[in-house]
Amino acid sequence: MKDLKFEQKRSLSRREAADQLTALADALREGTGAELELGPGTLSLRVPDDLRSEIEVEIGDGEIELEIELKWPTAKRRTEPSRTPAETDEATTRGSAPPEPGPSGTGS
C-alpha cells in the first residue's frame, strides 16, 4: 500500500511544461527542497543528493508518452559506524595472522 499518491492530469502549453520542468531542475540543482505548483496548492519535497532515475518513451495509438521518474528513499539509510584507523589495523592484523606452530605429530 502506498503512503501517499497524488496524480494530476491536465492540458498545458509547451511553455508551461518547460516552466514546471525548469522550476524542478533549479530546485534540484540548488539543493533546496522542490516545490511544485499543483493547482490550488503547492507540494514541497525534500530531495536528497542521490537519486535513481528512469526515463521511458512509448509510441503507439497515435501518441508519444514520455515519463521521467525520480526515486529516492523516504528515510535516511543507516550506515555502519566508521572504524578508527586503529580498529581497522587491529581487524586486519587479527584476520591475517599466520597460524601459530603447534606440536608436531612426529616425535623425535
N, C-alpha and C positions, 0 to 999 in steps of 0.2 A: 504494500500500500504506500502511496506517495504521501509525504508530509504536507506538501503543498503543490498545486499545479495551477498555473494561470495560463490561459491561452487567449489570444486576441487575433481576430481576423478582420481586416478592413482593407479597403482600397486606398492607395496613396500614389502620389506622383513620384517620378524618379528623384526629384529634388528632395521630397520629404523622406524617401527611403535613404538617400545619401546623408541627410541631416541626422537621422537616427543612428546610422552606422558611424558617422563621424563623431557624434557625442559619445558613443560607446567606445570607439577607438581612442579618443582623447582621454577618457577616464582610465582605460586600461594602461595607456602609455604613461600617464602621470602617477599611477599607483594609488589613485584615490578610489573611493567606492564608486560604483557605476550607478547612475540614476537614470532610469528610463521613464519617459513620459508615457503613461498608458491611459489615454482618455482623460477621465476626470481626476486621476490621481498619479502619483509618482511611485515607482518601485525602486528602492535603494538596495543595492547588493554590495557586500564586502567581497572583493575578489583577491585571492592570493596571488603571489608572484608566479607560481607554476600552474599551468592548466593543461588539460587534454583537449584536443580539438578533432572535429570530424567535419569534413565537407562532402556533401552529397549532391549530385546533379542527376535528375531524372528527366527524360524527354519522352513524352508519349501523350496520346489523347489530345493532340493539338496544343500542349502546354509544356513549358520548361519550368521545372521546380529546382530551386537552389536552396539548400539548407546549410547553414553554418551553425555548428553546435559547439559550445564551450562547456566543459565539465570540470568540476573541482569538488573535493570533499567538503562536507558541511562542518566537520570538526577537524581540529589540528591533529596531525598524525603524531603518535608517540615515537620518539626515537630513543635508542639505547643511550644511557648516560655515557658520555665520552670518558675514556680511560686517561689517567695521567700517564706521562712518559714512563714513570717508574712501574706502574701497574702493567703497561704494555711490555716492558722489558722483562718483568717477572713472569708474565704469562708465556712469553716467547721462550724464556730460559727453561721454564717448567716443561713445556711441551716438546722441547727438542733436546733435552739432556740425554746423553747415551746411557744405556743400562749399566748398572753397577756390576762389576765382575763378581761372580758367586763362586762357591766351592766347586771344583771340577769333579766330574763323576769318576775320574781315573785316579786311583790312589797311588802315591809314589812311595 
